[in-house]
Each structure stands twice: as structure tokens, then as C-alpha cells.
Amino acid sequence: MTPHRPEPKVKVGLIGCGTISDAYVRTVRTFPVLGLVACADRIPEAALSASRRWGVEAQPVEALLARGDLDIVLNLTVPQAHAEVTRAALEAGKHVHVEKPLALNRDEGRAVLDKAAELGLRVSCAPDTFLGAGLQTARFVLDSGAIGRVVAGTAFMMIPGHERWHPNPDFYYRRGGGPLFDMGPYYLTALVHLLGPVRRVSAAAAMSYPTRTIMSEPRRGEVIPVEVPTHVSGTLEFHSGALVTLVMSFDVHHHTHHPIELHGELGSLQVPDPNHFGGEVRVRAAGAEAWEPQEPVNAYTDNMRGIGAADLAHALLAGRPHRCHGELAFHVLDTMQSLHEAAERGTHVTIQSRCERPEPLPLGVGQGRLEAAVSATS
């Protein structure tokens, strides 16, 4: 007999039924606190197809936003629409969890957060991969003092480009795309989660090819223009004192660099790919002969995109801060724009924004939980 699923406490509407949406819906249905009730897309056929897959109502965007039974809107539109759709959802009285990046630039991002503050609403923003077992384990290692004060690090994301697999890769090469704005949020959010905010950056960047040829169906062979840098090499100076080399590229076919490594006074830490939730964390103490794998501190190792929306729901019910908070997303956005500016100007750029490191999850959570276990007698 199938166990009874409790009535969800927080109801969700989804806007943007593209490639990533199925993963979000799987995650939403992992958490009893959440209930998906409707979906929408600017392309009605996309919403109808999603409606049939998920068994929820498909509506026009305006009708979804006008519903009185929604608490949170999942904004999974393309980056160029993030700020506009988030503002519309806020003005409709809804909290929002938005795909990364928060917006295309600082002005748009700040306007979104100011609107949320004005209306007493919350904005949560991907990536939420730092809530997974990989990055939470790395945070536990750092907070335990196992490698001491971090002094240096590296972060590499280097691939040939998304035109190899994505059916509609155009937006990856438009304003708001490129390797920095597409994949940078994973790496920068992970680094801020681990080390705290960035103080200053320097960078160089290149647009290595003026066009890209789509290799996937149904548009195989179509040539699309490139409008943004496709290789960015930067240095991040953190308020903590750590110096991290960051390379984001859509121009590299093969490499052997680890996604993230951090080096401290007492040893080094290997951090798994921040685009995923799991992955092995390894520590090598100063003078040690081998890297030591670390036990995961929570059960979230699979693809859990949307776990940030579940954390937002729990935070709303508990009256606590949510972890994928808007100021974190804005600081990441500010840092990315500053890297592009540093490359254009050939100078250092000081980051004006600051944010708090999000609190780690309680140890051992999993199976649809994000809060610490409560004893039967409490």
C-alpha cells in the first residue's frame, strides 16, 4: 500500500517549462513541504506538454501569477527574462526561487531585491548545488579546521560548449550567457559558501570564435553568432585573504584540472564539481603521502535542482533565513560583472557588495528533510 503523502504546506507554480524543468519537478516532489499546482510558459505548447508529463494545470503566465493559492513561483525562464519574470511574480505577491543568474547585471539584480524588500517577500536563487553532499562535506572540513586558514585555490570549468548537446543553445552565447554567467554561478557560489565574500578581482577574457555550429538535433548544422567572451581567466581576492585562480571556458576540448582545490596552512582540500550535488571530497594534510576521502555529511548526492525552493519553503514556515538568499546571488552577479569589467579595463575591480555565508545544513539530513531531526519527546 502506498504511504499517504501529507498535504503540502507551500504551493508552487512553475514558469518556464524548458530542459531543466523536469529535474526541478522531481525535486519538488521529493519534499512533502512543497506541492506543484500549475505551470506556464511563453510557448503554450511547452506548458501543455509539461502539464501532461507532470499532471498539473497549464496556464498562461498572467493567469498563473494571478492565482491566490500560490506561495512560491519557480522562475525557470532563460536568463534574459529572469529579472522581468521575478519582478512580475513579486508584484503578484509571490515569493520566488529563480534559476541562475539572478539577473543580467547589477542594476537589474538590485532592482529585483529592492522590490522584494519593499513588498516584504523573499527571493531565492540557484545554484543550490552547495546544499548537496559534496559541497556541504567540503564546508564541514573547512569549518572543522582540518586544513587551517585557506591561503590559495584554483577553480576550473573548461568545456567545448553547449552547442554539442543543447537543442537551442543560442542563449548561452548572448548577453547573460557565456561560460562565466552560465557556469560561473556554480563555482562562485561554491567558493563564497566555503570562503565568504570576494573583495577584489582581476581578469582577462577572449571571444575565441565569432560563431558556433549547432551539433544537436533538431537544428544540427545551424550557425549562431557569439556575443560574449567564451574564455575568462581571473583572480579572486577574498576578504578572508585567500587568493583563487578562476578559469571559465567554452573553448577547451580536454583538460586534467580538478574542479576546485583549496590550499590551507595545514593541508589541501579537493572539492567536487559544483555543478553536481555529490562527488568525492578529499583531504591531504601537510606531509601526508595520500589524499583521504571524506564521508558525506548528508544524503543529497543525486540531482536535486530545486532543493533551494524547499529550503525557502521551510524558512518561510520556520521564520528563519533561507540559504540561497538574494544577497548571495547578487554578490555572485556583482563578482561576475566585475570580472568582465576587469578584463575590459585591464585593471583590478573592487567588489562593492558583501554577503553572509549561508548556514550549512544540519548534519545527516536526507529523504525529503532539510531541518534537524526532532526527538519524539520534544
N, C-alpha and C positions, 0 to 999 in steps of 0.2 A: 504494500500500500504506500502511495506517495505521501511523504510527510506534508502536513499543512504548512503553507507559506504564510507568515503573518502579513497583515495588511501593511503596505509600505507607508512610512511616516512622511516621506518627502517625495512629491511627484515631479516628474521631469518631462520636458518637451525638448525634442532634438531638432535643430535646424542645420541642414547640410548633410545629405544622405550619400556622400561620396565614398571613396575607397576605405577610409579609416573608420567609418561609422559602425560597421559590423563589429569591430573589436570593442568599441565603446559600449554597444548594446550588450555584448556578452558580459562585460564587466558590471554594468548597471544591474544585470540580473543575478550577479554573484552576491550582491549586498541587499539583505532584506530591508534596509532602511530606504532604499530607492525603488521607485516604480515608474517605468516609462509609459506614458499615456498617449503621446502623439508625436508625429514627425512632420517636417516640412522641408521643402527645397525650392529654389527659384525655378528649377526644371520640374514641372508637375509629374512627369513620368518617373523621375528618380524617386520622388516621395512615394508614389503608388507602388513601385517595385519594392521599396523598403518596407512599406506598410504590409505587403503580403508576406515578406520574409519574417517580420517581427510580430505580426498580429496586433498592430496598433493602428489608430486612426491617422490617415494622411490629410493634412490641411494646408491651405495657403499660409505663407509666413505670417501675414497680418492676422489671420484667424487664430493661429496658434498663440501668438503673443497676446491676443485679447481674452484668452481663456482665464477664468477665475480660479481654476483648480491647479494651476502650476506654481511650483515654488522655485524651480531651477530650470534655466534654459541651457542646454548644451549647444554651444556655438561651434559647429564643425565646418564652417564655410571656408573658402580659400582665404589666404592671408590678406588679400586686398580688400576683403569685406569684413574682416574681424571687428574693427572699431565701429563701423556703421551698425552692424547687427547687434553687437554688445550694447551700444548706446540705446538702440531701439528696445531691446529686452529690458534694460534698466528703466527706461521711461514707461514701460508697461508694468513696472512694479515687480520684476523678477530678478532673483539672484542669477549670476551667470558663471558657468565654467566654460572657458574659451580655449580652443586649440592654440598652440603657439604659432607665431609670436603674438603678444598682446595686441600689437598694432604695427604699422609700418614705420613709425618714427615717434620721437619723444612727445611731440605736440599732440598727436592722436592718442597716444597712451596716457598722457597726463589728463587729457580731457575726459577719457573714459573713467579714470579713477576719481576725478573730481565730481563727475556726475554720480557715481556710486555713493560717494561720501555725502553729497547733497541730499540724496534720496534715502540714505540710511540702509543701503543694500551692499552686498558683497560681490566682489569679482575674484574668481579663482581662475588660474591659468595653467595650461600644460607648459612644459612637460611635467608629468607626475611620476616619471620613472624613478626619481630619487626616493620614492616611498617603497620601492621594491627591495627584495632581499639583498641584492648586490650592493647598492649604494648605502642602504641602512647598515649593512655589516661594515662597510668601509668607514662610515661615520662612527660606529661603535669602537672600531680600532683606534681611530684618531682621538676620540674623546677619552679613551682609556689611557692615553699617553704612551702607547706601545712604540711609536716611532719618534716621540718627542715633538718639539716645535718644528713645523714644516718650514723649510727654507727654500725649496725649489720644486719644480714639477714640469711635466710635459703633458699635452693633450693633443691627440691626432685623430682627425676624421678625414680620410682621403680615399675617394672612390672615383670611378669614371663618370658618374652622372646618372640621374633618374630616367633619362630618355631610354635607357636599356629595358625598363620594365613597366613604367607607369603608362597607362593608356592615354593620358592627357597631361604631359609633363610641362606644358608651356609656362605655367605659373612659377615653376622652380627657377626660371631664368628671367623673370620680370622683377620689377621693384618689389621688395618684400620677400624675394627668393634668394637664390644663390646659396652656396654652402654655409655661409655664416648665418643668414637668417633662417634657413631651413634646418640645419643640423646643429648650429651653434647653440641654440637654446638648451639642448640636452647637455652639452658639455659645460656651458657656463652655469646653468642651474646646478649641475652636479658639483662644480667647483665652489660656488657660493654656499651651497649646502654643507660642504666639507670645510671650507676655509673662511667663510664670511665674505663681506663685500669687497669689490675691486676699487682701488684708489686711483690708478692711472694706467693708461695703455699707450703702446706704440705699435705700428703695423706697416706692412707693405702688402699690396694687392695687385692682381692682374686679371684681365679678361682674356684668357688664353686663346679662345676660338670665338669668332663673331657669330657663328650659327651652330646649331646642333641638329643631328638627324635622328628622328624617332625610330627606334628599333623594335617597338612593341606593336601589337595589333590594337585597334583597327587602323592606325594611321602610319604604319610602317613605311619608311622612306620619305615622310614629310619633313621638310627643313623648317626649323623655327629659329627666330632671332634670339640673341643673348643680350640682355640689357644691364647685367650686374657683374661684378667681379666673381670669377669662378675659382680663384685660389687666393686665400688670405692667410698671411703669416703674421702673428702678433705676439707681443709680450704683455702679460698681465701682472701688474704690481698690486698686491692685495694689502689692505690695511693691516693685516696680521704680519706683514713683512715678507711673505712668500712671493717668489717670482716664478711664473708659469709661462712656458712657451706653448702657444696655441697655433695649430695649423688646421684650417678647414679648406677642403679642396674637392672639386668635381673634375679634376684634371689628372688624377693619378690612377694608373691601372692596377698596380700591385705595391705593397709595402709590408714591412715586418714590425712596425712600431706598435707598442701596446697602447690601447685607447687612452688611458690616463695612468701616470705614475707620479707619486708624491714622495719626496725625499726629506726626511727629518733628521734631527740631531742624533737620534738613536737607531735609525734604520730607514727602510723604504717600504712603500705600500703600492701594490698593483691593484688598480680599480677596474672593474669590468666595463664593457661598452655601456655608456649611459643612455643609449637608445633602447636598451632592454632592461628588464626588471630583475633578472637573475645574473648568473655569471660568477666565476670564482674570484674571491678576494684572497690575495697572498701577501704575506709579510716576510721581510728578510731583515733581521736585526743586524746591526753593525757587527762585523766579524763572523757572522753565521755563514755556513757553507751552502745553504739551500734556502729556497723560498718555502714558507709554511702556509698551506691552505687554511682558511678560517671557516669555522662553522657558520652557516647562515643564521641571522638573528630573527628572521621571520619567514613565513611560508610563501610569500608572494614572489615566486620565481618565474611564473608564466606571464604572457602578455596580459597586463591588467590596465590598459589605457582607459582612463575614466575613473581610476581609483581616487583621483583628486576630487572628483564630484562627490564621491561617497564621503570623503573626509570633510568636504564643505557641508554636506547634509548633517553629519554627526556634530560638526562645530556649531551649526545653527541650533540644533536641539540642545546642546550642552552649554551654549553661550561662551564657547572658547574660541581663540583664533584658529583659522584654518591654515593648513600648512602651505598650500600652493597659492600663497596670498599675492594680491595685486602688486604690492611694493617690490616683492621678489621678482615678479615678471617684468615690472618696469625697470628695475635695476639691470636685469639681463638685456632688455631692449636698449637702454641707455648705453650699456657697455658695447653692444654690437654696433650701434650707430657711431659711437666714439672710435671704434676700430676702423670703420670705413673712413671717418674724418681724419684720423691719424695717418692713414695710408695716402689720402688725397693731399694733405698738407705737408707730409714729411716731418711731423713733429709729434711730441707727446700730447695726449689729451687727458685732462683730469676729469674723472667721473664725478658729476655733481650729486648724483643720487646715492642714498645709503639704504640698506635694508637689514632686518634681523635675519639671522639663520633660522630656518623653520625648526621647530622642535622635532626630535626623532620620534618615530612610532614607539609605543610600548614594546618591549621585547616579547617575541613569541607569538605575535598576532597572526591570524590567518583564517581561512574558511569564512569569508564574509565579515570578519571583525576588524575594527580599527582601534577600538578602545581597549584599555586594560581589562583583564578578567575581573569580575566581581564575585566575591565569595557568596555562598548560599546564605550566610548569616548576616551579611552586611545590609 
